[in-house]
Amino acid sequence: MGKPFYLTTTLPYVNSDPHIGHALELVQADALVRFRKSQGDDVFFNTGTDEHGQKIFEAAEKAGKPIQEYVDHYANEFKKLNGALGLSEDLVFIRTTDEHHVQAAQEMWRRCSAKGDIYKKEFEGLYCVGCEKYLTQKEIVDGKCAIHGTEPKLLKEENYFFKLSNYQKPLEEYLSKEGVVIPEWRRQEALNFVREGLEDFSISRDKSRLSWGVPVPGDENQVMYVWFDALTNYISTLGWPNEGGDFKKFWTDGEVLQVAGKDQVRFQSIMWQAMLMSAEIKNTDQVFYHGFINSDGQKMSKSLGNVISPYDLVKKYGTDATRYLLLRHVHPTEDSDVTWARLDEWYTANLVNGLGNLVARVMKLAEDNIDEPVVFKTFSYSQEYENVLKGFQFNYAIDAVWQKIQETDERITRDEPFKVVKSDPVRGKAMLAALAVEIWNIGYLLGPFMPETSKIILNAVKQNKKPENLFPRLAEAPREGSPRLPV
């Protein structure tokens, strides 16, 4: 096997149904996983669900459901995304209510405590339920949480704190290395936050106020703050605290990449890295942060009724088309605006009339006029294609594929092989064979992004046969054989 490569997404919070932002993160991660596998790397792919904390506790109460039943339901809704989005079958799905994870979170606590980085004190502060944390003054704008726009609650209680301030210099050194955070401006954001001075943060809650959490080792009256618990999943999924096996192979000795949303910078690149330093575990090699998806210039929210469900996307467009729409038409690192009208337009123009039409056109001509499947040389990614994918520029990599599609379309219009094959069969068949090779190359390049479509195209060329309608027009129902996986 090749070199060990570990990729993990963040764990979605199970207090509501999956939305399009969750789908974006998952398909970005899966495209990277498939690309690295194609390069021969030995890959461990982790995702899952974050199931403790006050938001979930309150949501379950509001729904009138027992807490375990509530988290089981939503964990299943997120797990179903794996199939709906066509994610790699060997991914690992971790739940923070898993017994092994609970024990790992407690061991992380013990190690940080043994290092002298955990202490208990009475504290009064402004608490944001949405963030699941006490806010600093820098995180409050006009009396409201800068992220959620809600007024924080004034709370007073005795909690355990983590000495984040102990890691001011080590974090500055870590974040000073180019490439540890992508994009670059997110690294600067994290570095500036650290340089402004770090405050210790609360890592427990009083059990009388919140019982739904991992018990604090040695204190039956406190449960862990959800972030301290949840962040540990990135290594508990590898079998930690067993420091051999997958943990040694993929974390200690391998390349570690985390994929997260832009609102996660302080958690993933500051708090989690300090916890790792405290427990004397290697830091994350790189964290990639994507932007948010808005709709018609507004943030998606249930109250506005503009939330887009990934299951609705798959139902309407199919699995691979959904992957395409998210990877090409949503910017990898900046916020993007998406509406159903734009999605329809992109689907029809680029998949129905673009890729689907080209494949059908060429393979129909090949099937009717070439006796044997074409013989093609082994195709490999160009250095430019590899570089843009390694730089997380999914849209540019797919743009390059569509450039090939356009060039092949133009070649057909210019050379008219459908006429030549009738007037000069030998020359015409050679032209069609060359076009079939181009279709094979396009299919190969689509592998990380549209895996089922890629397989269908490659098989069509190998069998010298026109495939079934790859992308039905929106007025049509999906046809058997089209790359749409069951939800």
Secondary structure as UniProt FT lines:
FT   STRAND          4..9
FT   HELIX           20..38
FT   TURN            39..40
FT   STRAND          42..50
FT   HELIX           54..63
FT   HELIX           67..79
FT   HELIX           81..84
FT   TURN            85..86
FT   TURN            89..90
FT   STRAND          92..95
FT   TURN            96..97
FT   HELIX           99..114
FT   TURN            115..116
FT   STRAND          118..128
FT   TURN            129..132
FT   STRAND          133..134
FT   HELIX           137..139
FT   STRAND          140..141
FT   TURN            142..143
FT   STRAND          144..145
FT   TURN            146..148
FT   STRAND          153..162
FT   HELIX           164..167
FT   HELIX           168..175
FT   TURN            178..179
FT   STRAND          181..182
FT   HELIX           184..195
FT   STRAND          201..202
FT   STRAND          204..206
FT   TURN            207..209
FT   STRAND          215..216
FT   TURN            217..218
FT   STRAND          219..224
FT   HELIX           226..231
FT   HELIX           233..236
FT   TURN            237..241
FT   HELIX           245..246
FT   HELIX           247..252
FT   STRAND          255..261
FT   HELIX           262..264
FT   HELIX           265..266
FT   HELIX           267..271
FT   HELIX           272..278
FT   TURN            279..280
FT   STRAND          286..290
FT   STRAND          293..295
FT   TURN            296..297
FT   STRAND          298..299
FT   TURN            302..305
FT   HELIX           310..317
FT   HELIX           319..329
FT   STRAND          336..337
FT   HELIX           340..346
FT   HELIX           347..356
FT   HELIX           357..369
FT   HELIX           383..390
FT   TURN            391..392
FT   HELIX           394..415
FT   HELIX           417..423
FT   HELIX           425..445
FT   TURN            446..449
FT   HELIX           451..463
FT   TURN            474..475
FT   TURN            480..481
//
